[in-house]
């Protein structure tokens, strides 16, 4: 029975994530006329006015949204690598003030675009060499990455842009990673890539795609695409290296989600049944959605699909694309006045006390700007990704150095609202805590809520049964 359910899990999980777009009426010809007119005017002006007093060229950036995995995408009919439309472009454009490929002009500084990497028909701008390049590179992630790279180069030329940003989701992040590390179309080596934000990305691999015994079972019923093979740990370890120098000078951010109820919680069930539970969003294990290192990293308590409905998450994306102000908040230390371990059955005590510190952060300026009420960061107990701290005695200060927040904020943000709540755990198997008590599973030690100025400093905290300090660093 266990193996049957495992098969159902992997079949459903790998069948999820279809990504579709619909074509919008293109305005390429009109854009070319506009650009052509501007070019002609410039040429005539250069004959009369010295170049030293000509207006400085407007610096432009194109942001490309890179979609995720589709079960049937590898065999899709249609044009790949050309301007396309998805309603998500309107959401991003509205929040950032960017223009889309349908409404930009020669003075537009920021443009948002999307292109499908699935398809079997090359776009009109491809040369015979482009077509041959795609044929030579092979199927799967290398093909998709080259398609996106060629589109990036094309759309930058078309719009006269200097830089490109990538906003990727799910498997689209693996496509982006390959593009950067392999320096496709020389975008990285020529310093053309400005920012990369990955949302719930397949960065290090996918645990379901790496379960060889289950994939073999599924293949007996329906052959999986090469996309699944390329999302495996083995393939990624063989072909990619996160220490690539191509990441230098690129502003990079990662987002991880921790609500595991996507796909009916089958991923968590499967991991528990194999005694290796890990925090996840129902499709992707959290630890596989980011690189370790000095990169901004935020969390939302959403599943792999519900993140798209979280306005704060889109506010975070809009902020990342428009700001360079990064804030890091660290819980330096904490002292517990009550370990909440003395009121157990038969008045016994089980020490040490297992403590986790959850945190949420709100941006007053972002809430005012975009009208949402959700926090811009959620590192929660129920997300099951918090570090566990052991306290042996009350009224003893313990050094923690736990990251509470590490993200980009709006340039004009002056303060952030921070909530921190420590919990004493008694029965949380996913954290490895299994104590038999007479008063429930977890106890709050009280929430500390403070407004933190966006400037370097150390701030004291005070909760009902604890106190501590946080350090704020602004970059």
C-alpha positions as CSV (number, residue, x, y, z in Angstrom):
1,X,0.0,0.0,0.0
2,X,2.9,2.3,0.8
3,X,4.4,2.0,-2.7
4,X,1.0,2.6,-4.3
5,X,0.6,5.8,-2.4
6,X,4.1,6.8,-3.2
7,X,3.4,6.3,-6.9
8,X,0.2,8.5,-6.6
9,X,2.2,11.2,-4.9
10,X,5.0,11.4,-7.5
11,X,2.5,11.2,-10.4
12,X,0.4,14.0,-9.0
13,X,3.3,16.1,-8.0
14,X,5.1,15.9,-11.3
15,X,1.9,16.5,-13.1
16,X,1.4,19.8,-11.4
17,X,2.6,23.2,-12.5
18,X,1.3,23.6,-16.0
19,X,2.1,27.1,-17.2
20,X,0.2,28.6,-20.0
21,X,0.2,32.0,-21.8
22,X,-2.0,33.6,-24.4
23,X,-0.9,35.7,-27.3
24,X,-1.8,39.4,-27.2
25,X,-2.0,41.6,-30.3
26,X,1.5,42.8,-31.0
27,X,2.6,46.3,-31.6
28,X,6.0,45.5,-32.9
29,X,5.6,47.3,-36.2
30,X,4.5,50.5,-34.6
31,X,7.4,50.2,-32.1
32,X,9.8,49.8,-34.9
33,X,8.4,52.8,-36.6
34,X,8.8,54.8,-33.5
35,X,12.3,53.6,-33.0
36,X,13.1,54.1,-36.6
37,X,11.9,57.7,-36.5
38,X,13.9,58.4,-33.4
39,X,17.0,57.0,-35.1
40,X,16.5,59.1,-38.3
41,X,16.1,62.2,-36.2
42,X,19.2,61.5,-34.2
43,X,21.3,61.0,-37.4
44,X,20.1,64.3,-38.8
45,X,20.7,66.2,-35.6
46,X,24.2,64.9,-35.3
47,X,25.1,66.7,-38.5
48,X,24.1,70.1,-36.9
49,X,24.7,69.8,-33.1
50,X,27.9,68.6,-31.6
51,X,27.6,65.3,-29.8
52,X,28.9,66.8,-26.6
53,X,25.7,68.8,-26.1
54,X,23.2,66.2,-27.3
55,X,20.8,64.8,-24.6
56,X,22.2,61.9,-22.7
57,X,20.8,58.5,-23.9
58,X,18.0,57.2,-21.7
59,X,19.2,54.1,-19.8
60,X,16.7,51.3,-20.2
61,X,16.2,48.0,-18.5
62,X,14.0,45.1,-19.7
63,X,12.7,42.7,-17.0
64,X,11.8,39.2,-18.4
65,X,9.3,37.0,-16.5
66,X,10.3,33.4,-16.9
67,X,7.5,30.9,-16.4
68,X,7.7,27.5,-14.7
69,X,7.3,23.8,-15.6
70,X,4.5,22.4,-17.7
71,X,4.0,18.6,-17.8
72,X,3.2,18.8,-21.6
73,X,5.3,21.8,-22.4
74,X,8.2,19.9,-24.0
75,X,5.8,18.8,-26.8
76,X,3.9,22.0,-27.3
77,X,3.3,23.3,-30.8
78,X,3.8,27.0,-31.3
79,X,6.3,29.8,-31.5
80,X,8.9,30.0,-28.8
81,X,11.1,32.9,-27.8
82,X,8.9,35.8,-29.0
83,X,6.9,38.5,-27.2
84,X,4.0,37.0,-25.4
85,X,1.3,37.9,-22.9
86,X,0.2,36.8,-19.5
87,X,-2.0,38.7,-17.1
88,X,0.8,38.6,-14.6
89,X,2.6,41.2,-16.7
90,X,-0.2,43.7,-15.9
91,X,0.1,43.0,-12.2
92,X,3.8,43.7,-12.3
93,X,3.5,46.7,-14.5
94,X,0.8,48.2,-12.3
95,X,2.9,47.8,-9.1
96,X,6.3,48.9,-10.6
97,X,5.1,51.5,-13.1
98,X,6.9,49.5,-15.8
99,X,5.6,49.4,-19.4
100,X,4.9,46.2,-21.3
101,X,6.2,45.3,-24.7
102,X,2.8,46.5,-26.0
103,X,2.9,50.0,-24.7
104,X,6.5,51.2,-24.4
105,X,8.0,54.1,-26.4
106,X,11.5,55.5,-26.9
107,X,11.5,57.3,-23.6
108,X,10.4,54.3,-21.5
109,X,13.1,53.4,-18.9
110,X,11.7,50.1,-17.6
111,X,9.9,47.4,-19.7
112,X,8.4,44.1,-18.5
113,X,8.2,41.2,-20.9
114,X,7.5,37.5,-21.1
115,X,8.4,34.8,-23.6
116,X,7.6,31.1,-23.8
117,X,10.5,28.7,-23.9
118,X,8.2,25.9,-24.9
119,X,7.3,25.5,-28.6
120,X,8.6,24.1,-31.8
121,X,8.5,27.1,-34.2
122,X,11.4,29.7,-34.2
123,X,10.4,33.4,-34.0
124,X,10.7,35.6,-37.1
125,X,13.8,37.4,-35.8
126,X,15.9,34.2,-35.7
127,X,18.7,33.9,-38.2
128,X,19.7,30.5,-39.7
129,X,22.5,30.5,-37.1
130,X,20.1,31.0,-34.3
131,X,18.0,28.1,-35.5
132,X,21.1,25.9,-35.7
133,X,22.2,26.9,-32.2
134,X,18.9,25.8,-30.8
135,X,19.1,22.5,-32.7
136,X,22.7,21.9,-31.5
137,X,22.2,22.5,-27.8
138,X,19.8,19.7,-27.3
139,X,16.5,19.4,-25.4
140,X,15.4,20.4,-21.9
141,X,16.9,23.1,-19.7
142,X,19.9,23.9,-22.1
143,X,17.4,24.6,-24.9
144,X,15.0,26.6,-22.8
145,X,17.9,28.7,-21.4
146,X,19.3,29.5,-24.8
147,X,15.8,30.5,-26.1
148,X,15.4,32.9,-23.1
149,X,19.0,34.3,-23.7
150,X,18.4,34.9,-27.3
151,X,15.1,36.6,-26.5
152,X,16.8,38.7,-23.9
153,X,19.4,39.9,-26.5
154,X,16.6,40.5,-29.0
155,X,14.3,42.5,-26.8
156,X,17.2,44.6,-25.5
157,X,18.1,45.5,-29.1
158,X,14.5,46.1,-30.0
159,X,13.9,48.4,-27.1
160,X,17.4,49.9,-27.0
161,X,17.9,48.6,-23.4
162,X,21.2,48.5,-21.7
163,X,20.4,45.9,-19.0
164,X,18.1,42.9,-18.4
165,X,16.5,41.6,-15.2
166,X,15.1,38.1,-14.7
167,X,12.1,37.4,-12.6
168,X,11.7,33.6,-12.5
169,X,9.4,31.1,-10.9
170,X,9.7,27.4,-10.2
171,X,11.6,25.6,-13.0
172,X,12.1,29.0,-14.7
173,X,14.7,29.6,-12.0
174,X,16.7,26.6,-13.2
175,X,16.4,27.9,-16.7
176,X,17.8,31.2,-15.5
177,X,20.6,29.6,-13.5
178,X,21.8,27.6,-16.5
179,X,21.6,30.8,-18.7
180,X,23.8,32.7,-16.2
181,X,26.4,30.0,-15.4
182,X,26.9,29.0,-19.0
183,X,27.1,32.6,-20.1
184,X,24.6,32.1,-22.9
185,X,24.7,34.9,-25.5
186,X,27.5,36.4,-23.3
187,X,24.9,38.2,-21.2
188,X,26.7,37.5,-17.9
189,X,30.3,38.2,-19.2
190,X,29.2,41.4,-20.9
191,X,27.6,42.5,-17.6
192,X,24.2,42.8,-19.2
193,X,22.3,41.2,-16.3
194,X,21.4,43.6,-13.5
195,X,19.0,41.6,-11.2
196,X,17.7,38.1,-10.7
197,X,14.8,37.3,-8.4
198,X,13.8,33.7,-8.0
199,X,10.4,32.8,-6.5
200,X,10.0,29.2,-5.2
201,X,12.7,28.3,-7.7
202,X,14.1,24.9,-8.6
203,X,17.6,26.2,-7.7
204,X,19.4,23.2,-6.2
205,X,17.0,20.6,-7.7
206,X,13.7,18.9,-6.9
207,X,13.3,16.1,-4.4
208,X,10.5,14.4,-6.3
209,X,12.4,14.6,-9.6
210,X,15.4,13.0,-7.8
211,X,13.5,10.0,-6.5
212,X,14.7,7.5,-9.1
213,X,12.8,4.5,-7.9
214,X,9.5,6.4,-8.0
215,X,10.2,7.9,-11.4
216,X,10.9,4.4,-12.8
217,X,7.5,3.3,-11.5
218,X,5.8,6.4,-13.0
219,X,7.5,5.8,-16.3
220,X,5.7,2.5,-16.6
221,X,2.5,4.4,-16.8
222,X,3.5,7.6,-18.5
223,X,7.0,8.5,-19.7
224,X,8.3,11.7,-18.0
225,X,9.8,14.5,-20.0
226,X,13.5,15.4,-20.0
227,X,12.5,18.4,-17.9
228,X,12.1,16.0,-14.9
229,X,15.5,14.5,-15.5
230,X,17.1,17.9,-15.6
231,X,15.5,18.9,-12.3
232,X,17.2,16.0,-10.5
233,X,20.0,16.6,-8.0
234,X,22.4,14.4,-10.0
235,X,21.9,16.3,-13.3
236,X,22.3,19.7,-11.6
237,X,25.4,18.7,-9.6
238,X,27.0,17.4,-12.8
239,X,26.3,20.4,-15.0
240,X,26.1,23.5,-12.8
241,X,28.2,25.3,-10.2
242,X,26.8,27.9,-7.9
243,X,30.2,29.3,-7.3
244,X,30.4,30.6,-10.8
245,X,32.0,34.1,-11.2
246,X,29.2,35.0,-13.5
247,X,27.1,35.9,-10.5
248,X,29.3,38.8,-9.6
249,X,27.7,42.2,-10.0
250,X,24.2,40.7,-10.2
251,X,21.7,41.7,-7.5
252,X,20.2,38.3,-6.5
253,X,17.2,37.5,-4.3
254,X,15.5,34.3,-3.4
255,X,12.0,33.6,-2.0
256,X,11.0,30.4,-0.3
257,X,7.5,29.3,0.7
258,X,6.7,27.0,3.6
259,X,3.0,26.0,3.5
260,X,3.0,22.3,2.5
261,X,-0.7,21.8,1.5
262,X,-0.2,22.0,-2.3
263,X,-0.9,18.6,-3.9
264,X,-2.9,17.7,-0.8
265,X,0.3,17.6,1.3
266,X,1.6,14.5,-0.5
267,X,5.1,15.7,-0.5
268,X,5.2,16.0,3.3
269,X,3.5,12.7,3.6
270,X,6.1,11.0,1.4
271,X,9.0,12.5,3.2
272,X,7.6,11.6,6.6
273,X,7.0,8.0,5.4
274,X,10.7,7.9,4.5
275,X,11.8,9.5,7.7
276,X,13.3,12.6,6.2
277,X,10.8,15.4,6.5
278,X,11.9,18.8,5.2
279,X,10.1,22.2,5.1
280,X,8.4,22.6,1.8
281,X,5.7,24.4,-0.2
282,X,3.9,21.2,-1.4
283,X,6.1,20.9,-4.5
284,X,9.5,22.2,-3.7
285,X,11.7,21.6,-0.6
286,X,12.6,25.0,0.9
287,X,16.3,24.3,1.1
288,X,16.4,23.7,-2.6
289,X,15.0,27.2,-3.5
290,X,18.1,29.3,-2.8
291,X,21.9,29.4,-2.7
292,X,23.7,29.7,0.5
293,X,25.8,32.8,0.7
294,X,25.4,36.6,0.8
295,X,22.1,36.8,-1.0
296,X,18.8,38.3,0.1
297,X,16.3,35.6,1.1
298,X,12.7,36.1,2.2
299,X,10.0,33.7,3.2
300,X,6.2,33.6,2.8
301,X,3.9,31.0,4.4
302,X,2.2,30.1,1.1
303,X,2.2,27.0,-1.0
304,X,3.7,26.6,-4.5
305,X,0.6,28.0,-6.1
306,X,-1.1,30.3,-3.6
307,X,2.0,32.6,-3.6
308,X,0.6,34.1,-6.8
309,X,-2.4,35.5,-4.8
310,X,-0.3,37.1,-2.1
311,X,-0.1,40.8,-2.7
312,X,2.8,41.3,-0.3
313,X,4.8,38.8,-2.4
314,X,4.2,40.8,-5.5
315,X,5.1,43.9,-3.5
316,X,8.3,42.3,-2.6
317,X,9.0,41.5,-6.3
318,X,8.2,45.1,-7.3
319,X,10.5,46.4,-4.5
320,X,13.3,44.1,-5.6
321,X,13.1,45.3,-9.2
322,X,13.1,49.0,-8.3
323,X,15.2,49.3,-5.1
324,X,18.8,48.6,-4.0
325,X,18.2,49.2,-0.3
326,X,18.7,45.9,1.6
327,X,18.1,45.4,5.3
328,X,19.3,42.5,7.4
329,X,17.8,42.0,10.9
330,X,19.4,39.5,13.3
331,X,18.2,38.3,16.7
332,X,21.5,38.6,18.6
333,X,20.5,37.0,21.9
334,X,17.6,36.1,24.1
335,X,17.1,35.5,27.8
336,X,14.1,33.4,29.0
337,X,12.6,34.2,32.4
338,X,10.4,31.2,32.3
339,X,11.3,28.0,30.3
340,X,7.7,26.7,30.5
341,X,9.0,23.3,31.4
342,X,8.0,23.1,35.0
343,X,4.2,22.5,34.8
344,X,4.3,19.1,33.3
345,X,2.5,15.9,34.3
346,X,3.3,14.9,37.9
347,X,5.0,18.3,38.3
348,X,8.1,17.1,36.5
349,X,10.5,19.0,34.2
350,X,11.9,17.9,30.9
351,X,15.0,19.9,30.0
352,X,16.4,21.4,28.0
353,X,13.6,23.6,26.7
354,X,13.4,23.5,22.9
355,X,12.7,27.0,21.7
356,X,12.0,28.5,18.3
357,X,11.7,32.2,17.5
358,X,9.2,33.1,14.7
359,X,9.1,36.5,13.1
360,X,7.0,38.6,10.8
361,X,7.9,41.9,9.3
362,X,5.5,44.6,7.9
363,X,6.4,47.5,5.7
364,X,4.3,50.6,6.5
365,X,5.3,52.3,3.3
366,X,4.5,49.3,1.1
367,X,1.2,48.8,2.8
368,X,0.4,52.5,2.1
369,X,1.7,52.3,-1.5
370,X,-0.1,49.2,-2.6
371,X,-2.9,48.7,-0.1
372,X,-2.1,45.3,1.2
373,X,-2.0,44.2,4.9
374,X,0.1,41.1,4.7
375,X,3.6,40.9,6.1
376,X,6.5,41.2,3.7
377,X,8.3,38.4,5.5
378,X,7.0,35.3,7.4
379,X,9.4,33.0,9.2
380,X,6.8,31.0,11.2
381,X,6.7,28.0,13.5
382,X,4.2,26.3,11.3
383,X,6.5,26.7,8.4
384,X,8.9,24.2,10.1
385,X,12.1,25.9,8.9
386,X,13.1,27.7,12.1
387,X,16.4,26.9,13.9
388,X,15.9,25.1,17.2
389,X,17.6,26.5,20.3
390,X,18.1,24.5,23.6
391,X,17.8,26.4,26.9
392,X,18.9,24.5,30.0
393,X,18.3,27.3,32.5
394,X,16.1,30.3,32.9
395,X,17.5,33.8,33.2
396,X,20.6,32.9,31.2
397,X,21.4,34.9,28.1
398,X,22.0,32.8,25.0
399,X,23.7,34.1,21.9
400,X,21.6,33.2,18.8
401,X,22.6,35.2,15.8
402,X,19.4,34.1,14.0
403,X,18.4,35.9,10.8
404,X,14.9,37.3,11.1
405,X,14.8,39.3,7.9
406,X,17.0,39.7,4.9
407,X,15.4,41.5,2.0
408,X,15.2,44.6,-0.1
409,X,12.9,47.4,0.9
410,X,11.5,50.5,-0.8
411,X,14.1,53.3,-1.1
412,X,12.0,55.7,0.9
413,X,11.2,53.3,3.7
414,X,11.9,54.8,7.1
415,X,10.8,52.1,9.5
416,X,9.7,48.5,9.7
417,X,7.3,46.7,12.1
418,X,8.8,43.6,13.6
419,X,7.0,40.9,15.6
420,X,9.0,38.1,17.4
421,X,7.4,35.3,19.3
422,X,9.4,32.5,21.0
423,X,7.6,29.1,21.4
424,X,8.6,26.3,23.8
425,X,7.9,23.1,21.9
426,X,6.8,19.9,23.5
427,X,5.5,17.8,20.6
428,X,6.6,18.8,17.1
429,X,7.9,15.6,15.4
430,X,8.9,17.6,12.3
431,X,11.3,19.5,14.6
432,X,12.4,16.3,16.3
433,X,10.6,17.1,19.6
434,X,8.5,14.4,21.2
435,X,7.6,15.1,24.8
436,X,4.6,13.9,26.7
437,X,3.1,16.7,28.7
438,X,-0.1,17.6,30.4
439,X,-0.6,21.1,28.8
440,X,-0.7,20.9,25.1
441,X,2.0,20.9,22.5
442,X,3.5,24.4,22.3
443,X,3.5,27.5,24.5
444,X,4.1,31.1,23.6
445,X,6.5,33.1,25.7
446,X,4.9,36.3,24.5
447,X,5.2,38.5,21.4
448,X,7.5,41.5,21.3
449,X,6.4,44.1,18.8
450,X,8.6,47.0,17.9
451,X,9.0,49.6,15.2
452,X,12.6,49.6,13.9
453,X,14.2,52.5,12.2
454,X,15.8,51.7,8.9
455,X,19.3,52.5,10.0
456,X,22.2,50.6,11.6
457,X,21.6,49.9,15.2
458,X,20.8,47.5,18.1
459,X,17.4,47.4,19.6
460,X,16.1,45.9,22.9
461,X,13.2,43.5,22.9
462,X,10.8,42.6,25.7
463,X,8.2,39.9,25.7
464,X,6.1,38.4,28.6
465,X,8.6,35.8,29.6
466,X,11.7,36.8,27.7
467,X,13.9,39.7,26.5
468,X,16.6,40.1,23.9
469,X,18.3,42.3,21.3
470,X,18.1,42.6,17.5
471,X,20.7,44.1,15.2
472,X,19.7,46.1,12.1
473,X,22.1,46.5,9.2
474,X,21.3,48.6,6.1
475,X,23.2,48.0,2.8
